[in-house]
Structure formats: C-alpha cells, structure tokens
Amino acid sequence: MSIITEFEKNQKQVKAWNELSKRKVVEHNSLITSIAKMDKTPLKMFELAVSCINTEAPPKDHTVYLSKTELFAFFKVSDNDKHSRFKQAVENMQKQAFFKIQEKKEYGFEFENIVPIPYVKWADYHDEVTIRFSPEIMPYLINLKQNFTQHALSDIAELNSKYSIILYRWLSMNYNQYEHYSAKGGRREEQVETYRNPSISIRELREMTDTMKDYPRFQSLESYIIKNSLKEINEHTSFKVTYEKVKKGRSINSIVFHITKKRRADDNSYKLEDKVYQKAKVQKEQKENLLYAEAMQSKYTKLLLEHFLLSPYEMTNPATMAGLQRNVYPKYDELKDLMGIDGVKKHLSYIYYKQEPYSKGNIAKYLKKAIEQYLPTVKRRGL
C-alpha cells in the first residue's frame, strides 16, 4: 500500500513539473538589473510566483495561487521535512528579501526598495498557497509594452546559486533584445551584436550581484561569481556562454560575455503565437539562405581559404557565410575597384600575418573591422 501511495505522489509531482516547465517569467528590465537583496530560495520562489501571472489579464488584487505540489516539484524536494522547510523559506523571504531598484530620471537617479511578496497564506490541510504581490512591484510585472525580458521558468529551476540566477536573468535580458532586433530590425547590425555579446563593468557586476564588499580580489570574484555561475548556466539552461576580460590599464575593468543558444526543440516556444515575429523570422531566414548561397559561389570565399582566414568548417556555418556576403565582400569589391584583385590579396596576406587569436571566434566581424579600417586609408592615398 505504501509503495502505491509513494508512486502516486511521484506521478503527481512529475505532472506538476511538466506543467511548470512550460511557463515563462516576464519582468521589466529595471527589475532584472536591480539589486536582489535575498538568497537563492526567495529569489526562485519569486520567479515561480511571477510565472503564475497572466500578463494578458493580470490579477486585480495582485494575488496568484500556487499548489504546494508545484512548489515542491519546482524545488525538487520530496523529503518528510519539506513542509517545515517551506515555512522557513517563506518567513525568510518576508523578513529579508527585497529588490533595490535604481532608475535614471531627468535630474538624476531614483531609488526604490520593494518587498515583492508581503503576504503568503497556506494551510496544512490543503494544497493551495496564496501569494499576494505588493502594489509597488506590480508595474514591473504587468502592462509591459517595452523594456521587458521573458525567460523559461525551467531554466531558473535548475540553478542552485543566487549569483547564477542573477547572471542568467541579465544574460536573458540581453539575448531577448538580440532575438527581437534580429527578427524585427530597428537597430544597426553592430548594435544587435552587442546584445549577443554584452559587456558589463566590474562595478556594475558587483552592484547587481550585491558583492560590493565581498570578494575584494578580482580572482575571487571571477571564481565564485563568474566561473561558477557560468558553469551552472551552461550545464542547466538553454544558453552556452563564454566570457573575456577587458583591461583598463593594469586592472580588469569589464567583462564581455558571448552568448549562444543551444539547439532545442522548444526554443522560442513562447513566441509561436506572435505572427509578426514568425513572419519576420521566415523572411530573415530566406534572406540569410540567399546570402549563404551567394557567399559559397564568391571568389572572395576562395581567396579567404587560400589565405587561411577561413576554414572548411566555418563554411558550413550559414550565419558566418551570410555575414561575410552581407558585410565584408561588398567592401572587397570597393577595394578591388581601387587596387585590383591583387590589392585584395595583399590586404588578406597582411590580415593573416597580423591576425589575433581572439578573432577566430567571429571571423566575419574581424574581417569587416579590418577592411573598414583599411579602405579609408586607401582612398586618402588615392591608390
């Protein structure tokens, strides 16, 4: 009898998790970049509660309802002590947790300290949990027409560090903008790329992670906040993220992250009903395919191969080849008109000998920058 009961409990938890894994969390970007004065459990509980908000018809009383089954499935707890642990987590959240939000206004900055969930009600004799958001936090969660971020609740569930969650939300904010402007336009290509390769100063990173007084040595900050967080994010979310350190003088001044999306069947599933997005996405894919085909036939592709600036492996990447055809090869045409094809070959030989190792991560961007710097010199000389 006890075995059947335990099986039924597990089945119920699996069903709850399957439902949770389909949810998304939508928040204003100001909340993403705010200082979360809380540990991982209240932060994850807040994200779970936010996923219950129907942004099309938000609750007028700021109240959402969870089940304890959902909560335990989300936190992946099944031991006998889970109810008392839940009670303790709620108490800690209400006593300690708040967001410190900073917004730039016309005459300076405006600061808000907001306790997001001041009221929670539950009973030991039924499954329902009542969660009421504060009126002050609601503008950051509903009526979001612009400057908002949405990410998968299932990704948050797998993260076990406060810093991983904070960094994941910030990376999602940037990558959301990359996807949006890639599909719908409205930004220059260089601007769009910065969303996929966002930069943050060390001071901003410390403020966002609430570590202004912690880990005073950069090596410690890098190990505990950056490396450990990215290890979790890369293992458990839809992102694959690398980073590089940027120096100013002798000190590390900022971090540049490089975000790619893992191939998953449910990528962008929350956008399937956005017909404008889908139409723009199809048009963009068709254009990219055309550029890819043109690049494969281009004489410049052959020249890049001959000068060891492009590998056969990179030729299999449609995005790389489309980027070359769109941004680099037209510049090579200009150079050819000025100096002939030998002038292009001379330029490529120079680039090969001066090439930096970091450029190999994005060869199209590197070659674009190189030719854009060289062409004005050629034109000034009248060569």
LINRAPE-V631482 format. One record per residue. N is the residue number from 0. RES is the residue in three letters. SS is DSSP state (helix for helix, strand for strand, loop for the rest). PHI is phi in degrees with one decimal (999 if undefined). Layout:
BEGIN
[[N,RES,SS,PHI] [N,RES,SS,PHI]]
END
This chain:
BEGIN
[[0,MET,loop,999] [1,SER,helix,-66.1] [2,ILE,helix,-66.4] [3,ILE,helix,-63.2] [4,THR,helix,-61.3] [5,GLU,helix,-64.6] [6,PHE,helix,-62.5] [7,GLU,helix,-63.1] [8,LYS,helix,-62.4] [9,ASN,helix,-64.9] [10,GLN,helix,-62.2] [11,LYS,helix,-64.0] [12,GLN,helix,-70.0] [13,VAL,helix,-62.3] [14,LYS,helix,-62.0] [15,ALA,helix,-62.3] [16,TRP,helix,-66.7] [17,ASN,helix,-60.0] [18,GLU,helix,-69.9] [19,LEU,helix,-63.4] [20,SER,loop,-65.7] [21,LYS,loop,-89.2] [22,ARG,loop,-81.3] [23,LYS,strand,-122.6] [24,VAL,strand,-112.7] [25,VAL,strand,-120.3] [26,GLU,strand,-143.4] [27,HIS,strand,-68.7] [28,ASN,helix,-61.4] [29,SER,helix,-62.7] [30,LEU,helix,-74.8] [31,ILE,helix,-63.0] [32,THR,loop,-90.1] [33,SER,loop,-73.8] [34,ILE,strand,-92.4] [35,ALA,strand,-88.5] [36,LYS,strand,-85.4] [37,MET,loop,-166.6] [38,ASP,loop,-89.8] [39,LYS,helix,-66.6] [40,THR,helix,-66.1] [41,PRO,helix,-60.2] [42,LEU,helix,-65.2] [43,LYS,helix,-68.6] [44,MET,helix,-65.0] [45,PHE,helix,-62.5] [46,GLU,helix,-61.4] [47,LEU,helix,-62.6] [48,ALA,helix,-64.1] [49,VAL,helix,-62.6] [50,SER,loop,-65.4] [51,CYS,loop,-84.1] [52,ILE,loop,-76.8] [53,ASN,loop,-84.8] [54,THR,loop,-68.2] [55,GLU,loop,-76.9] [56,ALA,loop,-138.8] [57,PRO,loop,-64.4] [58,PRO,loop,-66.1] [59,LYS,loop,-69.3] [60,ASP,loop,-95.6] [61,HIS,loop,63.5] [62,THR,strand,-114.9] [63,VAL,strand,-126.3] [64,TYR,strand,-126.3] [65,LEU,strand,-114.3] [66,SER,strand,-109.4] [67,LYS,helix,-63.4] [68,THR,helix,-60.8] [69,GLU,helix,-63.4] [70,LEU,helix,-59.3] [71,PHE,helix,-67.9] [72,ALA,helix,-67.8] [73,PHE,helix,-63.6] [74,PHE,helix,-88.9] [75,LYS,loop,55.1] [76,VAL,loop,-116.0] [77,SER,loop,-142.4] [78,ASP,loop,-79.6] [79,ASN,loop,-68.7] [80,ASP,loop,-93.3] [81,LYS,helix,-64.9] [82,HIS,helix,-68.2] [83,SER,helix,-69.6] [84,ARG,helix,-67.4] [85,PHE,helix,-62.9] [86,LYS,helix,-59.3] [87,GLN,helix,-65.6] [88,ALA,helix,-64.2] [89,VAL,helix,-64.0] [90,GLU,helix,-62.8] [91,ASN,helix,-64.2] [92,MET,helix,-61.7] [93,GLN,helix,-78.1] [94,LYS,helix,-86.9] [95,GLN,helix,-118.7] [96,ALA,loop,-87.6] [97,PHE,strand,-157.6] [98,PHE,strand,-101.9] [99,LYS,strand,-106.3] [100,ILE,strand,-105.0] [101,GLN,strand,-123.0] [102,GLU,strand,-127.6] [103,LYS,strand,-81.9] [104,LYS,strand,-114.8] [105,GLU,loop,-60.5] [106,TYR,loop,-108.2] [107,GLY,strand,149.0] [108,PHE,strand,-103.9] [109,GLU,strand,-114.2] [110,PHE,strand,-117.3] [111,GLU,strand,-134.2] [112,ASN,strand,-109.2] [113,ILE,strand,-123.5] [114,VAL,loop,-81.8] [115,PRO,loop,-72.6] [116,ILE,loop,-129.9] [117,PRO,loop,-83.0] [118,TYR,strand,-134.5] [119,VAL,strand,-135.7] [120,LYS,strand,-133.3] [121,TRP,strand,-154.3] [122,ALA,loop,-137.1] [123,ASP,loop,-85.7] [124,TYR,loop,-111.0] [125,HIS,loop,-148.3] [126,ASP,loop,-90.8] [127,GLU,strand,-78.0] [128,VAL,strand,-123.7] [129,THR,strand,-97.2] [130,ILE,strand,-125.4] [131,ARG,strand,-116.2] [132,PHE,loop,-79.5] [133,SER,loop,-73.4] [134,PRO,helix,-58.7] [135,GLU,helix,-70.4] [136,ILE,helix,-84.4] [137,MET,helix,-60.0] [138,PRO,loop,-59.3] [139,TYR,loop,-87.2] [140,LEU,loop,-122.5] [141,ILE,loop,-133.3] [142,ASN,loop,52.7] [143,LEU,loop,-93.3] [144,LYS,loop,-91.5] [145,GLN,loop,-152.2] [146,ASN,loop,55.7] [147,PHE,strand,-129.1] [148,THR,strand,-127.6] [149,GLN,strand,-128.4] [150,HIS,strand,-144.7] [151,ALA,strand,-78.5] [152,LEU,helix,-62.9] [153,SER,helix,-62.4] [154,ASP,helix,-67.3] [155,ILE,helix,-61.2] [156,ALA,helix,-59.3] [157,GLU,loop,-85.6] [158,LEU,loop,-90.0] [159,ASN,loop,-114.1] [160,SER,loop,-132.0] [161,LYS,helix,-56.8] [162,TYR,helix,-68.9] [163,SER,helix,-62.5] [164,ILE,helix,-64.9] [165,ILE,helix,-61.6] [166,LEU,helix,-68.4] [167,TYR,helix,-61.4] [168,ARG,helix,-62.4] [169,TRP,helix,-68.4] [170,LEU,helix,-64.4] [171,SER,helix,-62.0] [172,MET,helix,-57.0] [173,ASN,helix,-70.2] [174,TYR,helix,-69.5] [175,ASN,helix,-56.8] [176,GLN,helix,-68.1] [177,TYR,helix,-60.8] [178,GLU,helix,-63.8] [179,HIS,helix,-62.1] [180,TYR,helix,-76.0] [181,SER,helix,-65.7] [182,ALA,helix,-83.9] [183,LYS,helix,-106.4] [184,GLY,loop,76.7] [185,GLY,loop,103.1] [186,ARG,loop,-139.1] [187,ARG,loop,-66.2] [188,GLU,helix,-58.9] [189,GLU,helix,-62.7] [190,GLN,helix,-66.8] [191,VAL,helix,-61.0] [192,GLU,helix,-64.5] [193,THR,helix,-66.9] [194,TYR,helix,-71.7] [195,ARG,helix,-85.5] [196,ASN,loop,-128.0] [197,PRO,loop,-72.2] [198,SER,strand,-115.4] [199,ILE,strand,-140.7] [200,SER,strand,-71.7] [201,ILE,helix,-62.0] [202,ARG,helix,-63.9] [203,GLU,helix,-63.1] [204,LEU,helix,-64.0] [205,ARG,helix,-65.2] [206,GLU,helix,-63.0] [207,MET,helix,-65.2] [208,THR,helix,-92.9] [209,ASP,loop,58.3] [210,THR,loop,-124.3] [211,MET,loop,-60.4] [212,LYS,loop,-107.0] [213,ASP,loop,-104.0] [214,TYR,loop,47.6] [215,PRO,loop,-61.5] [216,ARG,loop,-83.4] [217,PHE,helix,-60.0] [218,GLN,helix,-58.2] [219,SER,helix,-70.6] [220,LEU,helix,-59.8] [221,GLU,helix,-62.9] [222,SER,helix,-67.8] [223,TYR,helix,-84.1] [224,ILE,helix,-94.8] [225,ILE,helix,-90.4] [226,LYS,helix,-63.8] [227,ASN,helix,-62.6] [228,SER,helix,-65.6] [229,LEU,helix,-66.6] [230,LYS,helix,-60.9] [231,GLU,helix,-65.4] [232,ILE,helix,-61.5] [233,ASN,helix,-67.5] [234,GLU,helix,-81.0] [235,HIS,helix,-118.7] [236,THR,loop,-120.5] [237,SER,loop,-81.3] [238,PHE,strand,-99.8] [239,LYS,strand,-121.5] [240,VAL,strand,-127.0] [241,THR,strand,-120.1] [242,TYR,strand,-151.5] [243,GLU,strand,-137.6] [244,LYS,strand,-93.3] [245,VAL,strand,-115.1] [246,LYS,strand,-94.0] [247,LYS,strand,-128.8] [248,GLY,loop,73.7] [249,ARG,loop,-101.0] [250,SER,strand,-106.7] [251,ILE,strand,-75.7] [252,ASN,strand,-98.9] [253,SER,strand,-156.4] [254,ILE,strand,-124.4] [255,VAL,strand,-108.9] [256,PHE,strand,-98.0] [257,HIS,strand,-119.7] [258,ILE,strand,-107.9] [259,THR,strand,-127.2] [260,LYS,strand,-101.3] [261,LYS,loop,-68.7] [262,ARG,loop,-74.1] [263,ARG,loop,-138.0] [264,ALA,loop,-63.9] [265,ASP,loop,-101.6] [266,ASP,loop,-54.4] [267,ASN,loop,60.1] [268,SER,helix,-61.4] [269,TYR,helix,-72.8] [270,LYS,helix,-103.3] [271,LEU,loop,-62.3] [272,GLU,loop,-90.1] [273,ASP,loop,-85.1] [274,LYS,helix,-66.9] [275,VAL,helix,-64.1] [276,TYR,helix,-61.6] [277,GLN,helix,-63.5] [278,LYS,helix,-64.6] [279,ALA,helix,-63.9] [280,LYS,helix,-65.0] [281,VAL,helix,-63.9] [282,GLN,helix,-61.9] [283,LYS,helix,-64.8] [284,GLU,helix,-63.7] [285,GLN,helix,-64.1] [286,LYS,helix,-65.7] [287,GLU,helix,-63.8] [288,ASN,helix,-63.6] [289,LEU,helix,-65.8] [290,LEU,helix,-62.8] [291,TYR,helix,-61.1] [292,ALA,helix,-63.0] [293,GLU,helix,-65.9] [294,ALA,helix,-64.0] [295,MET,helix,-65.3] [296,GLN,helix,-96.8] [297,SER,loop,-76.3] [298,LYS,helix,-66.2] [299,TYR,helix,-71.5] [300,THR,helix,-62.5] [301,LYS,helix,-63.2] [302,LEU,helix,-64.8] [303,LEU,helix,-63.4] [304,LEU,helix,-64.2] [305,GLU,helix,-64.8] [306,HIS,loop,-98.2] [307,PHE,loop,58.1] [308,LEU,loop,-98.9] [309,LEU,loop,-141.0] [310,SER,loop,-103.2] [311,PRO,helix,-56.4] [312,TYR,helix,-64.0] [313,GLU,helix,-65.7] [314,MET,helix,-67.1] [315,THR,loop,-83.5] [316,ASN,loop,-94.7] [317,PRO,helix,-57.9] [318,ALA,helix,-64.9] [319,THR,helix,-63.7] [320,MET,helix,-67.9] [321,ALA,helix,-64.2] [322,GLY,helix,-63.7] [323,LEU,helix,-64.5] [324,GLN,helix,-65.1] [325,ARG,helix,-79.4] [326,ASN,helix,-112.2] [327,VAL,helix,-106.3] [328,TYR,helix,-62.6] [329,PRO,helix,-61.0] [330,LYS,helix,-69.7] [331,TYR,helix,-65.4] [332,ASP,helix,-61.5] [333,GLU,helix,-62.2] [334,LEU,helix,-65.5] [335,LYS,helix,-63.5] [336,ASP,helix,-64.0] [337,LEU,helix,-85.9] [338,MET,helix,-126.9] [339,GLY,helix,81.1] [340,ILE,helix,-64.9] [341,ASP,helix,-66.1] [342,GLY,helix,-65.4] [343,VAL,helix,-65.8] [344,LYS,helix,-62.8] [345,LYS,helix,-62.9] [346,HIS,helix,-62.2] [347,LEU,helix,-66.8] [348,SER,helix,-63.2] [349,TYR,helix,-63.5] [350,ILE,helix,-62.0] [351,TYR,helix,-60.7] [352,TYR,helix,-74.1] [353,LYS,helix,-101.1] [354,GLN,loop,-62.6] [355,GLU,loop,-91.7] [356,PRO,helix,-57.7] [357,TYR,helix,-64.6] [358,SER,helix,-67.8] [359,LYS,helix,-69.6] [360,GLY,helix,-72.7] [361,ASN,loop,-148.8] [362,ILE,helix,-65.8] [363,ALA,helix,-63.5] [364,LYS,helix,-66.3] [365,TYR,helix,-65.3] [366,LEU,helix,-66.7] [367,LYS,helix,-62.8] [368,LYS,helix,-63.6] [369,ALA,helix,-64.1] [370,ILE,helix,-72.7] [371,GLU,helix,-67.1] [372,GLN,helix,-78.5] [373,TYR,helix,-82.9] [374,LEU,helix,-56.7] [375,PRO,helix,-59.2] [376,THR,helix,-64.6] [377,VAL,helix,-62.5] [378,LYS,helix,-66.8] [379,ARG,helix,-65.9] [380,ARG,helix,-76.2] [381,GLY,loop,68.4] [382,LEU,loop,-74.5]]
END
